[in-house]
Amino acid sequence: MQQLVEYIVRAIVDEPEAVQVSPMERSGMTVYQVEVAQSDLGQVIGRGGRTADALRVVVDTAAKKRNIHATIDIIS
């Protein structure tokens, strides 16, 4: 799952080497904290949060296929 998140986010940003994804457990759910360069933050969030929402849908769908609960948090 972490590799999926890294792959998608690195494809979106201008500085893929700055992308870091760290999994953590919160309330029985795996939360992938996505850290990107400050200049790429807008690209990952998208206009009105649409890109971030789409990424969350992809992660949630992939997680459900594995019978787990997962989401992402975007941090700068």
N, C-alpha and C positions, 0 to 999 in steps of 0.2 A: 504494500500500500504506500509506503514511504517513497519507494522508487517511482510509482505512478505520479504522485504529487510533484516530486522533483522534476520529472520528465516534462510534465505539462507547464509548470511554472518557468522552467528554463527556456522553453520554446517561446514564451510570451515576452520575456524581459530582454533588455539590451546588454546587461551584464550577467550572463548566466553563471559565471564563476562566483558571484557574490550570493547566490541562492543557498540557503541552509534550511533544512527541514528537520525538526526535532519532535519526535513523538513523546507524549506524556499522557498519563491517565488522569481523568477527571470525571467523577461521578459515574464510574462504570463505562466510560466512553474514552476512546483513544482520540486525542486532540493533536493534530499535526500543526506545530507552530512553524509558519513559513516566514523566513526573514529574507528580505531582498534589499538591494541598494536603495538609498533614499530617492534617487532619480527614477527608479523603476516602480516605486510604490503606486503611482497613479495608473500604470499599465496593468498591474495585478488586480487592483481594486476595480478599475473600469468606471465608465460613466454611470453614476448613480449606483455603483456597487454591482453592476450586472456581471462583470467578469468574475468577481469573487463569488457571487451567488451561483454562477454556472459551475465554477470549480467545486463548490460545496456539493452541488447536485451530483457531479461525477463521482466524487469521493464517497458520498452517501450510498449511491447505487452500487459501486464496486464493493463497499463494505457489506451491504446487505446480502450480496451474493456469497459472502464468506461468513454470514451470520454473526457479524460484529457491528458495533456502532462506532462511527468515526465522523469527524468533521475537521475543519481547518480554522486556524486563527492567523491572520496576517499581521505581522509586527514589522516595524522598521528598524 
